């Protein structure tokens, strides 16, 4: 068994946790941005239909 890997496990877990903490809010922010854009476009279309 490769015991050298176990020496770096803690570092790898910290990197994975940091990546998760960075990427999850980033993806959530993109989803919120896309939803707001879609809602704004729908409101514009409804306003044009009323005219």
Jmol script that loads the backbone (N, CA, C; Angstrom):
load data "model"
ATOM      1  N   UNK A   1       0.849  -1.190   0.000  1.00  0.00           N
ATOM      2  CA  UNK A   1       0.000   0.000   0.000  1.00  0.00           C
ATOM      3  C   UNK A   1       0.889   1.246   0.000  1.00  0.00           C
ATOM      4  N   UNK A   2       0.420   2.273  -0.664  1.00  0.00           N
ATOM      5  CA  UNK A   2       1.197   3.508  -0.772  1.00  0.00           C
ATOM      6  C   UNK A   2       0.909   4.397   0.442  1.00  0.00           C
ATOM      7  N   UNK A   3       1.789   4.381   1.430  1.00  0.00           N
ATOM      8  CA  UNK A   3       1.581   5.150   2.652  1.00  0.00           C
ATOM      9  C   UNK A   3       1.872   6.628   2.461  1.00  0.00           C
ATOM     10  N   UNK A   4       2.586   6.991   1.406  1.00  0.00           N
ATOM     11  CA  UNK A   4       2.863   8.408   1.142  1.00  0.00           C
ATOM     12  C   UNK A   4       1.554   9.166   0.892  1.00  0.00           C
ATOM     13  N   UNK A   5       0.587   8.475   0.304  1.00  0.00           N
ATOM     14  CA  UNK A   5      -0.709   9.112   0.032  1.00  0.00           C
ATOM     15  C   UNK A   5      -1.376   9.569   1.324  1.00  0.00           C
ATOM     16  N   UNK A   6      -1.257   8.765   2.387  1.00  0.00           N
ATOM     17  CA  UNK A   6      -1.906   9.105   3.653  1.00  0.00           C
ATOM     18  C   UNK A   6      -1.313  10.360   4.279  1.00  0.00           C
ATOM     19  N   UNK A   7      -0.067  10.665   3.971  1.00  0.00           N
ATOM     20  CA  UNK A   7       0.548  11.888   4.498  1.00  0.00           C
ATOM     21  C   UNK A   7      -0.097  13.130   3.898  1.00  0.00           C
ATOM     22  N   UNK A   8      -0.606  13.027   2.670  1.00  0.00           N
ATOM     23  CA  UNK A   8      -1.160  14.177   1.964  1.00  0.00           C
ATOM     24  C   UNK A   8      -2.689  14.209   1.999  1.00  0.00           C
ATOM     25  N   UNK A   9      -3.304  13.251   2.686  1.00  0.00           N
ATOM     26  CA  UNK A   9      -4.765  13.174   2.707  1.00  0.00           C
ATOM     27  C   UNK A   9      -5.376  14.424   3.320  1.00  0.00           C
ATOM     28  N   UNK A  10      -4.813  14.897   4.411  1.00  0.00           N
ATOM     29  CA  UNK A  10      -5.351  16.084   5.083  1.00  0.00           C
ATOM     30  C   UNK A  10      -5.319  17.292   4.141  1.00  0.00           C
ATOM     31  N   UNK A  11      -4.218  17.465   3.443  1.00  0.00           N
ATOM     32  CA  UNK A  11      -4.105  18.580   2.501  1.00  0.00           C
ATOM     33  C   UNK A  11      -5.138  18.441   1.384  1.00  0.00           C
ATOM     34  N   UNK A  12      -5.305  17.229   0.874  1.00  0.00           N
ATOM     35  CA  UNK A  12      -6.272  17.015  -0.209  1.00  0.00           C
ATOM     36  C   UNK A  12      -7.694  17.296   0.251  1.00  0.00           C
ATOM     37  N   UNK A  13      -8.010  16.905   1.480  1.00  0.00           N
ATOM     38  CA  UNK A  13      -9.356  17.171   2.008  1.00  0.00           C
ATOM     39  C   UNK A  13      -9.588  18.667   2.192  1.00  0.00           C
ATOM     40  N   UNK A  14      -8.560  19.384   2.629  1.00  0.00           N
ATOM     41  CA  UNK A  14      -8.696  20.834   2.773  1.00  0.00           C
ATOM     42  C   UNK A  14      -8.898  21.499   1.407  1.00  0.00           C
ATOM     43  N   UNK A  15      -8.176  21.028   0.408  1.00  0.00           N
ATOM     44  CA  UNK A  15      -8.334  21.581  -0.941  1.00  0.00           C
ATOM     45  C   UNK A  15      -9.743  21.307  -1.460  1.00  0.00           C
ATOM     46  N   UNK A  16     -10.229  20.092  -1.251  1.00  0.00           N
ATOM     47  CA  UNK A  16     -11.574  19.733  -1.691  1.00  0.00           C
ATOM     48  C   UNK A  16     -12.632  20.587  -0.987  1.00  0.00           C
ATOM     49  N   UNK A  17     -12.473  20.785   0.313  1.00  0.00           N
ATOM     50  CA  UNK A  17     -13.419  21.605   1.070  1.00  0.00           C
ATOM     51  C   UNK A  17     -13.391  23.050   0.585  1.00  0.00           C
ATOM     52  N   UNK A  18     -12.209  23.583   0.339  1.00  0.00           N
ATOM     53  CA  UNK A  18     -12.095  24.966  -0.141  1.00  0.00           C
ATOM     54  C   UNK A  18     -12.735  25.108  -1.516  1.00  0.00           C
ATOM     55  N   UNK A  19     -12.510  24.130  -2.378  1.00  0.00           N
ATOM     56  CA  UNK A  19     -13.095  24.167  -3.713  1.00  0.00           C
ATOM     57  C   UNK A  19     -14.621  24.148  -3.622  1.00  0.00           C
ATOM     58  N   UNK A  20     -15.149  23.327  -2.733  1.00  0.00           N
ATOM     59  CA  UNK A  20     -16.595  23.237  -2.553  1.00  0.00           C
ATOM     60  C   UNK A  20     -17.156  24.562  -2.048  1.00  0.00           C
ATOM     61  N   UNK A  21     -16.468  25.161  -1.074  1.00  0.00           N
ATOM     62  CA  UNK A  21     -16.947  26.423  -0.504  1.00  0.00           C
ATOM     63  C   UNK A  21     -16.893  27.558  -1.517  1.00  0.00           C
ATOM     64  N   UNK A  22     -16.028  27.455  -2.501  1.00  0.00           N
ATOM     65  CA  UNK A  22     -15.942  28.484  -3.531  1.00  0.00           C
ATOM     66  C   UNK A  22     -16.968  28.236  -4.640  1.00  0.00           C
ATOM     67  N   UNK A  23     -17.057  26.998  -5.095  1.00  0.00           N
ATOM     68  CA  UNK A  23     -17.890  26.698  -6.260  1.00  0.00           C
ATOM     69  C   UNK A  23     -19.381  26.688  -5.963  1.00  0.00           C
ATOM     70  N   UNK A  24     -19.799  26.200  -4.810  1.00  0.00           N
ATOM     71  CA  UNK A  24     -21.237  26.123  -4.517  1.00  0.00           C
ATOM     72  C   UNK A  24     -21.898  27.507  -4.517  1.00  0.00           C
ATOM     73  N   UNK A  25     -21.363  28.480  -3.798  1.00  0.00           N
ATOM     74  CA  UNK A  25     -21.984  29.818  -3.863  1.00  0.00           C
ATOM     75  C   UNK A  25     -21.892  30.433  -5.260  1.00  0.00           C
ATOM     76  N   UNK A  26     -20.832  30.111  -5.990  1.00  0.00           N
ATOM     77  CA  UNK A  26     -20.707  30.659  -7.344  1.00  0.00           C
ATOM     78  C   UNK A  26     -21.822  30.120  -8.234  1.00  0.00           C
ATOM     79  N   UNK A  27     -22.074  28.818  -8.197  1.00  0.00           N
ATOM     80  CA  UNK A  27     -23.150  28.247  -9.001  1.00  0.00           C
ATOM     81  C   UNK A  27     -24.511  28.764  -8.550  1.00  0.00           C
ATOM     82  N   UNK A  28     -24.702  28.915  -7.241  1.00  0.00           N
ATOM     83  CA  UNK A  28     -25.962  29.449  -6.735  1.00  0.00           C
ATOM     84  C   UNK A  28     -26.161  30.879  -7.222  1.00  0.00           C
ATOM     85  N   UNK A  29     -25.114  31.672  -7.218  1.00  0.00           N
ATOM     86  CA  UNK A  29     -25.205  33.048  -7.707  1.00  0.00           C
ATOM     87  C   UNK A  29     -25.563  33.106  -9.176  1.00  0.00           C
ATOM     88  N   UNK A  30     -24.996  32.231  -9.966  1.00  0.00           N
ATOM     89  CA  UNK A  30     -25.310  32.190 -11.398  1.00  0.00           C
ATOM     90  C   UNK A  30     -26.773  31.830 -11.601  1.00  0.00           C
ATOM     91  N   UNK A  31     -27.273  30.864 -10.849  1.00  0.00           N
ATOM     92  CA  UNK A  31     -28.680  30.459 -10.969  1.00  0.00           C
ATOM     93  C   UNK A  31     -29.612  31.617 -10.615  1.00  0.00           C
ATOM     94  N   UNK A  32     -29.300  32.336  -9.548  1.00  0.00           N
ATOM     95  CA  UNK A  32     -30.122  33.477  -9.140  1.00  0.00           C
ATOM     96  C   UNK A  32     -30.105  34.548 -10.224  1.00  0.00           C
ATOM     97  N   UNK A  33     -28.921  34.815 -10.774  1.00  0.00           N
ATOM     98  CA  UNK A  33     -28.784  35.816 -11.840  1.00  0.00           C
ATOM     99  C   UNK A  33     -29.613  35.428 -13.061  1.00  0.00           C
ATOM    100  N   UNK A  34     -29.533  34.152 -13.457  1.00  0.00           N
ATOM    101  CA  UNK A  34     -30.291  33.686 -14.621  1.00  0.00           C
ATOM    102  C   UNK A  34     -31.790  33.793 -14.370  1.00  0.00           C
ATOM    103  N   UNK A  35     -32.241  33.440 -13.172  1.00  0.00           N
ATOM    104  CA  UNK A  35     -33.671  33.501 -12.857  1.00  0.00           C
ATOM    105  C   UNK A  35     -34.174  34.951 -12.889  1.00  0.00           C
ATOM    106  N   UNK A  36     -33.381  35.872 -12.353  1.00  0.00           N
ATOM    107  CA  UNK A  36     -33.794  37.278 -12.366  1.00  0.00           C
ATOM    108  C   UNK A  36     -33.874  37.817 -13.788  1.00  0.00           C
ATOM    109  N   UNK A  37     -32.920  37.432 -14.633  1.00  0.00           N
ATOM    110  CA  UNK A  37     -32.970  37.855 -16.035  1.00  0.00           C
ATOM    111  C   UNK A  37     -34.205  37.312 -16.724  1.00  0.00           C
ATOM    112  N   UNK A  38     -34.526  36.045 -16.487  1.00  0.00           N
ATOM    113  CA  UNK A  38     -35.694  35.429 -17.102  1.00  0.00           C
ATOM    114  C   UNK A  38     -36.976  36.104 -16.632  1.00  0.00           C
ATOM    115  N   UNK A  39     -37.075  36.409 -15.352  1.00  0.00           N
ATOM    116  CA  UNK A  39     -38.256  37.092 -14.823  1.00  0.00           C
ATOM    117  C   UNK A  39     -38.394  38.481 -15.438  1.00  0.00           C
ATOM    118  N   UNK A  40     -37.288  39.191 -15.606  1.00  0.00           N
ATOM    119  CA  UNK A  40     -37.337  40.528 -16.210  1.00  0.00           C
ATOM    120  C   UNK A  40     -37.812  40.438 -17.657  1.00  0.00           C
ATOM    121  N   UNK A  41     -37.350  39.457 -18.405  1.00  0.00           N
ATOM    122  CA  UNK A  41     -37.784  39.286 -19.793  1.00  0.00           C
ATOM    123  C   UNK A  41     -39.269  38.963 -19.863  1.00  0.00           C
ATOM    124  N   UNK A  42     -39.749  38.131 -18.945  1.00  0.00           N
ATOM    125  CA  UNK A  42     -41.164  37.787 -18.927  1.00  0.00           C
ATOM    126  C   UNK A  42     -42.022  39.005 -18.601  1.00  0.00           C
ATOM    127  N   UNK A  43     -41.556  39.835 -17.683  1.00  0.00           N
ATOM    128  CA  UNK A  43     -42.303  41.049 -17.336  1.00  0.00           C
ATOM    129  C   UNK A  43     -42.363  42.004 -18.526  1.00  0.00           C
ATOM    130  N   UNK A  44     -41.275  42.103 -19.283  1.00  0.00           N
ATOM    131  CA  UNK A  44     -41.266  42.960 -20.466  1.00  0.00           C
ATOM    132  C   UNK A  44     -42.260  42.451 -21.508  1.00  0.00           C
ATOM    133  N   UNK A  45     -42.294  41.133 -21.704  1.00  0.00           N
ATOM    134  CA  UNK A  45     -43.234  40.560 -22.655  1.00  0.00           C
ATOM    135  C   UNK A  45     -44.679  40.798 -22.224  1.00  0.00           C
ATOM    136  N   UNK A  46     -44.972  40.641 -20.941  1.00  0.00           N
ATOM    137  CA  UNK A  46     -46.318  40.892 -20.457  1.00  0.00           C
ATOM    138  C   UNK A  46     -46.713  42.356 -20.607  1.00  0.00           C
ATOM    139  N   UNK A  47     -45.752  43.243 -20.387  1.00  0.00           N
ATOM    140  CA  UNK A  47     -46.033  44.683 -20.544  1.00  0.00           C
ATOM    141  C   UNK A  47     -46.320  44.995 -22.019  1.00  0.00           C
ATOM    142  N   UNK A  48     -45.610  44.363 -22.934  1.00  0.00           N
ATOM    143  CA  UNK A  48     -45.837  44.600 -24.362  1.00  0.00           C
ATOM    144  C   UNK A  48     -47.199  44.040 -24.796  1.00  0.00           C
ATOM    145  N   UNK A  49     -47.595  42.916 -24.222  1.00  0.00           N
ATOM    146  CA  UNK A  49     -48.889  42.324 -24.570  1.00  0.00           C
ATOM    147  C   UNK A  49     -50.043  43.196 -24.098  1.00  0.00           C
ATOM    148  N   UNK A  50     -49.876  43.885 -22.961  1.00  0.00           N
ATOM    149  CA  UNK A  50     -50.926  44.743 -22.422  1.00  0.00           C
ATOM    150  C   UNK A  50     -51.122  45.991 -23.267  1.00  0.00           C
ATOM    151  N   UNK A  51     -50.070  46.408 -23.970  1.00  0.00           N
ATOM    152  CA  UNK A  51     -50.172  47.636 -24.762  1.00  0.00           C
ATOM    153  C   UNK A  51     -50.926  47.441 -26.036  1.00  0.00           C
TER     154      UNK A  51
END
end "model"
wireframe off; spacefill off
backbone 0.3
color backbone group
